[in-house]
Amino acid sequence: MALKYSGIQVEHREIQLRNKPPSMLTASPKGTVPVLCADGMVLEQSLDIMRWALAQSDPDGWSLVDGPISQSWIEKNDGPFKTLLDQYKYLNRYPDLSEEVLLSEASALMLKPMEESLQTSQYLLGSKLSWVDVAIFPFIRQFSMVNPQQFESLPFVLTQKWLQQHIDSELFQSVMQKHPIWTD
């Protein structure tokens, strides 16, 4: 989404992870996605790609938000919330955990603070969309998709509205096009 927003043209290569093409592994021996190869550099993390794209062009000022607060949201999302999300999505891999406990922990850690933040604005860090909203959105979307009816029944109406706003956005719709699997 940040690449599209920044107006950066890319050659999108959809990778089948169980059959990675040699060109991908040459560019990024780590073998994970995403990978962005640009100007002789290789970026292998979504946040690094986002930051690079916004450094090239940030027409609406997505990056003009409080640094420590932004970092706090990202650390919470990429650390403990991502762990809870993975456990919630793949509960069968964690027989000692229960869906109710994971839902409660994820709600307390991420969804309730989001709801509180969204009381004063439709975005997490103020009156306009920021890179933090865009970085966290895919994780909340994944969380909501595990059990949509359960997610809709949670007392987080503003968070649900925030999520739907992103899903319905022209930007998100424009990047969710299917691409053929790349082969060398």
N, C-alpha and C positions, 0 to 999 in steps of 0.2 A: 504494500500500500504506500509506503514511503517513497519507493522508487517511482511509482506512477504519479503520486502527488508532486514529486520534485521534477517531473517531466523528463526523467532519465530513461532513454530507450535501452532496452536490454534484449538480448536473444535468450528467450526462455527455453530451458531444456528440462523437460520433465524426466526425472530419474526413477527407474524401478530399483528400489533399494536392495532387493535380493539379486539383482543382476546389473551392478554398477558398470557403466561403460569405462573403458581404459582412460579416455580423455578426462573424465571426472577425477579418477584416482591419480592421474598425473598432476592435475591442477591442485587437488586437495587429497593427499594420501590418507587423511583422517577418514574420508569416506562418508561424511555426514552431510545433511542438507540443513539449511541452504548454503550455497557457495556462490559468491559473486567474484568474478574475475574482471578487474577494471584497471586500466592504466598501470599494468604490470604488478598489481597487488592482488592478493586473494583474501577475501573476507569470508569467514566461516561461521559467524554468529549473526542472528537476526538483528540484535541491537547494534552491532558494529556496522551492518549494512544500512540500518536506519540512520545512524549518526553520520555516516559517510554521505548518504543521499541528501540529508538535510543540510550538510555543510556545502553541498553543491548548489542547492536551491531550496528555500524555505519561504515561499511566497506569502503564506498566511501566518507565519511566526509560530509554528508548532513547537519550536525549541525555546521560545521565550517564556519559560516557566521556571519556578524556583528549583534550583539544583538539588539541594538536600531533600526537599519533599519529593521530588521526582525520583531520586535515588532510593528513598525509603519505599515508595510504591513498587519500584522495579525489584528491589531485593526481596520484598515480601512475596511478590508474584513469582519470580524466577526461582526462589528457594523453597520455603515451606508450602506455598500454595501449589506449586507445580508438583511437589511430592504427593500432596493430598489428591490432586487431580489425577495423577497416574494411578494411585491406589484406588480411587473411586471408579475410574474408567475400567480398570483391570482387577476388580475385586476378587475374581476367581484365583488370582495369583497370590492373594493375601488372606488365607483362611482364618487368620487370627483377628482380622479387622471386620467391623460391621459397617454397612452402608449408613446407618443412622449416626454412628460416631463420626465417620468421615464427613458426612453432610454437616453435622453440628460444628466440627472443627473448621471446615472450610468456610462456613457461614460466619463464625466468630472472627476468623483470621482475615477474610477478604470481603465477603459480601456485605456484612454489616458496616464495616468502615467505608465501603463504596457507597452504600445507601446513605450514610451520614454525610459524606462529602457531596453527594448529589442533591442534598436538601437545599443547598444554596445556589446551585448551578446545574446545567444539564451536562457538564463535563467534570472530570475528576479534579482538575486544577484551576478552575475558573470559568470565565464566560465564553471561552472558545476552545475548540478542539486542540489537543496537544499530542505530542509524540507519546506521552504516557498512556493516554486513552487508546491510541492505536496499538501500542505494544502489549497492553493488557487484554484488549478485546478478544484476540483469538483464544486465549486461555479460558475466559469466561464463557465464550461461545462453546468451546469443547465441554466445559463443565455442564452447561445447560443441556447439551445434547445427550448426555448419559441417560438422563431420565427427564424428558421435557415436561411431563405432567407434574412431577415432583418439583422441578425448578419453578414452574409457574405457580405452584401452591405456596411457595416461600413468601415471607412478608417483606420482600424487597422489590416493591413496585417500581421505584425509581431506577434501580439497577436493571430490572427487566426492560424498562423503557429505554434506558441507555444502550443496552445490548441490541434491542430491536432497531434502534436508530442507526447503529453501525451496520447491522445486517442489511438494512434497507438502503443504505447510502449508495450513491452512484459510484463512489470510489471503490467500495468493497465489491459491488457487483461487477465493476470493470476488471477487477483482477481475479475473479473467480471463474474465469473461462477454462474449460478443459483443454489440455495440450496433449499431443501425441507423445508417447514414450520415446525418449531420445536414444538412438543407437549410433555407434561410431561407424 
